[in-house]
């Protein structure tokens, strides 16, 4: 037993001893004297256990008179410790939960692929990003710059909670808008968005068990949207109410699809009547738009090496422009050969549109506006969309 514990034990015994003679003031003098001598002996023993500057008699008296307050403080201390312990346990469980892969965690879109990302990109993707060292990325109109570069024309707001999977420019009536698809389980949507303000004009929510992926607009005006692992696709059509002008989406049908990985990632029309689809591999598949069956496939390479994790796609002027998952560059692909013919560094855009705190906030979203010969570029959880020109 420590000196502090012994002192408290002695003081408590002493308090109990004093209470009896106080209630018996009229008792015999000899009994009273005996109690006083007992108190003196206990105080003397307590004096030896206290610091020299303490006064035992005062300490004993204060403990005796403040015993209810002391008990309350002890009970309060016990309660506080219990609450702290509970909060610590909750915090520990929360950290563990946050650290575990979750389908609703925006930081990890494809958990299986994420684990393989680093070793896989030591081939062509490493060469692609390595080539950026010679890329002159500037935000000016300096046409004398050598090599592919990104020329920023304008910046518009973007929903920083949108996990962007696909982006395109569409015209409905006299209005030009974005059509954007977003992902995450329980949060996947198809949206019609005002280009200059970022206002969501229409929204279609996918079932909670589905993870939305890329979207494209066909020549017939249908919107074809993929999902990640469910092998389910959706065909929708945008509508506008005649009376109010309000926009909405109407689901026309669903379809099943197969890819080399069993996953759907990016999709666009190839300009010749087919759909071009990415599935996270190093190849692009071309589908018949009616049967949704593959009719041909091309392997994508850079300097002879396969380029994996092809993601969002945009076809413009006979080429496929693609994001590479977790890379801050856009690659330009020859659709006939699959060869990467140009690489555009978008690192500065990513730095400006994100805080850098969420690794899931990656470059993903390319839309081409043929009227202005300009691209719109954004990313998952980005706060901005950039109107750019990709200059070679």
N, C-alpha and C positions, 0 to 999 in steps of 0.2 A: 504493500500500500504506500502511495506517495505521500510526502508531507502535507500537500494540499488536501488530499483525500482524508488523511488522518485528522487534520485540523477540523474539516467540516464534520467529520464523524464525532469528534470530541465536542464541538460546539453544539451539535444537535442533541447529544446526550445531556450536556449542561443545561440547554434550554428546557428540556423535559424535566430536569431536576429542579430548576428554579420555579417552574409553574406550580408545583405541588406546595412548597412553603408559602408562596404568595397567596394561594387560596386558603391557607391555614395560618393567617397572621395571629390568630388568637391562641395558637398552640403553645405548648410549654417552652420556656426560654432555652432549656437544654437542647431541645430538638431544633430550635431555630439556630442556635450556635453551631450545632453539628452541620447544618446545611451550609452555613456561611463558610465553615472550614473546608467543606467539600468543594465549594465554589472557588475558594482561594487556591486549592491544590490544582484544580482543573485549569484555572487561569495561568498558573505558573507553568504548567505543562504546555499550554497553548502558546505562551510567550516564547518558549524555546523553538517553536516551529514557525513563528512569524518573523518578518523582517524587523530589524532593530527599531525602525522609526514607527512601527505600528503600536497601538495601545490595545492590549488584549481585552481589557474591560470594556472599552468602547466598542471594539469589534463584536464581542459577545452580545452586548446590549443591542447593537444595531441589527445583528442577525436575528436576535430574538424578536425585536419589534417589527422588523421588515420581513419576517418569514413568509407571509402570504405573497408579498411582492416578489420575493426571491423565487417562490414556487411558480408564480406566473411567468417570470423571466425564463426559468428553466423549461417550462412547457412551451413558451414561445420559441425558444432556441431549438427545441426538439422538432417543433413544427416546421421551422425555417429549414432545418437540415433535411427533413423529409421532402420538402418541396424542391430543394436544390437537387437532391438525389433523383427525384422523378424527372426534373427538367434535363438533367445530365443524361439519363437513360433515353429520354425522348430525342434529345439532340443526337446521341450516338446512333440511334435507329434511323433518324432522318438522314444523317450523313451516309450511312450504309445504303439506304434506299436510293439516295441521289447518285451514289457511285455505281449502282447496279444499272445495267442496260435496261431501258424502259422504252416501250413503243411510243410513249408520248413525250419523250425527252428530245427536244429539238437539237441537241448537241450530237446525236447519233441517228442518222437516217437509216443506214443499213449496217447493223451491228456486226454481221458476219463479214461483210466486205471491209469494214473499218479495221478489223484485226489483221487483215491481209494487205492493207493499203501500202504500208511502208515498203515491205519487200517487193511487192508487185511493181511499184513505180521506180524501181532501180533500173528499169529497161528504157523503153521509149519515152515514158512520161518524164523521166529524169533528163533525158536528152532534150525533150521539148522545153521544159522549164529552164534547163541550162542554157538554151539558145537565147533566152530573154536577156542575158547579159549584154548582148549586142543590139538589143532592141531599144530604139529611142522613143520612150513613152513621154510625150509632152502634152500639155493641155492648150497649146497655142495653135495657130494656123501656119506654122513654119513649114512651108512645103519643101524646104531644102533638106529637111531631116532625112536621114538614110534609114531604110528598113521599115518593116511594118510598125505602125504606131496607132494609138488611140487618140483621136482628136475630140475633146469634149465640146459639145455645142450648147447644151442646156442641162439643168438639173431639176428634177421634180420630186415631190414627196412620195414616200412609199410606206405602206403599213409595216412597221417594224416587228409585228407579231405574225406576219404572213410567211409561212415556210414555203417559199416559191418553188414550184416544180416546173411550170411551163408559162410562157408569156408570148403573146402575139398581138398584133395591131389589127383591128377589124373596123369596118365602117358599117354603121346601121343608120340608114337614112342619110341625113346630112351631118351625122356626128361620128367622129373617129374616136375609138376607145381602145383600152387594153382588154383582152380576155386573159385572165390569169388563173392558173390552177395551183392549189396549195396542198400540202401533205400533212402528215401526222395522224395517228389513230385518234378518232373522235374530233378532229379539227379540219379534216380535208374538205375543201370547197372548190367550186368553180365560180369565178367572179367576173363581173363586168365593172371596169374601173375607169374613172375619168383620168385622162392622161395628165393634165396640168395640175390637178388638185389632189389626186389620190383617193377621191371619194368613191366608195363602193356603191355602184348603181344597182347591181343585181347580184344575188348570191344563191347558189345551189349547194346544199350540204350533202355530202356522201354519208352512207351508213357508218356508224362509229367504228365498225370492225374493219373498215377499208382504209388504206393508206394511198391517198391520191398522188398521181404522177403527172406526166406531161399531157399537153392538149394541143390539138391543131384544128384549123378551120378548113374544111374541104371545099372544092369548087361548087358543090351543091348547097353550101351554106350550113352544113352540119358540123357540129363540134364533136370531135372524137377525143375522149379522155381515157387514159390508162390508169391502172392501179398497180401497186408494187408487187406483192407476192400472191395475190388472190386469183390472178389470171382472169380478171374480170375487167371489161371495158364498158364505157358508156357512150351513147350517141345522144346528143342533146341539140336543141335549137334555141337560139335567142329570140325573144319576142318583145314587142313593145305595144303597150295598151294604147289604142287609138284615142280614147277619151282623156287619159291622164298623161300619156307619154312615158309611163313607168316601164322599166325594163324587167325582164324575168327570163328564166330558162325553163324549157319544157323537155322532160325526158322522153325520148322517142323509143329507145330500145337499149338492151344490154347485149353484150356478146362475150364469148369466151375466146381466149387467145393463148398461144404457146410461143415461147422464145427459147433461145439456147440456154439461158440461165433459169428459166421459169419465172422471170421477173419482167415488169415493164418499167422503163425509165423515161426516155424522151420520145417524142413523135412529131412529125411534120409531114406535109405533102411535098413530093419531090418535083413538082412542076410538070410531070408527064402522066399524071393520073394515079400514081401509086403513093402509098404512105411509106415513109422511112422511119425506122424504129431503132432505138438503142435499148440495150438490156443490161448495161453495166459491164459488158464484155468489150473485146477489141474489134467488134464487127458491127456493121449496120445491116439490118434486114429490110427488105422492101416487100410490102404487103399489097395484096389486092384489096381495094377499099370496100368491096362488097362482101367477100368471103372472109376477110381478115386473115387470110392465109399467106404465108411467105412464098414469094415467087423468085426471089434471088437474094444473094447475100454478098457483101463485100467486106474484106478485112481492112482495117484502118492501120496504117503504118506511118512511122516517121523515121526516115533514113533506114528503112528496111526492117525496123523493129515494131512489134505490135503496140498500139496505144490503147490501154484498157481504161475502164471506168468512164466511157463516153456517156454523157448525161443529157441535158437539155439540148435540143436541136433546133436550128433555124435554116431553112433553105433560102438562098438569095443568089440571083444571077448565075444559076447553074452549079453552085457549090453548097456544101453543108457546113454551117458554122456550128461548132459544138463546144459546150463546156465539158471539162474533165473534172470529175468529182474530186473535191478537195485540192484543186489546182486553181491558181488565180490567173488563168489565161484562157483565151478563146482560140481554138484551132480551126483553120479553114481546110476543108477536106474535098478532094476531087471525088465526085460521086462514082465515076467510072472505074477509077483505079484504087480508091481508098487512101491515096497518099495525102499526107498533110503537106500543104503547099505554103502555108503562112501561119505564124503564131503571133497573137496580139496580147501584150502584157496588160492586165487589168488590176495589178496589185495596188496602184495608187487609188483606184476607185474603191476597192475593198477596204482600204485603210480609212478612207474618208466616210464611208457609209456604215461602218460598224465600230463598236467599242473595242473589239479585239478580245473581249472576255468570253465569248461563246464560240467554241470551235466549230459549231454547226452552222454558223453564219457565213456560208461559203458562196462564192460566185455561182449563180445559177439563174438564168433567165435572159434569153436573147430574142428580141423581136425586130423584124425588119419592116420599115415603112418605105415602100417602093416609090411613093409620090415624092418623097424628099431625099431618097437614096441615103437614108440614115438608119442606124440601129438604136434600139433602146436596150440598155443593159442594167440588170439588177442582180440581187442575190437573196438567199434565204435570210429572213430577219433583217434585211437591210432597211435603212431609213430613207433611202433615195433610189430613184431610177435616173440613169444618165442617158441623155440623147447624145450619141456619138457618131463619128465617122471613122470607119476602120480603113486607114490609109496604108497603102503598100508602096 
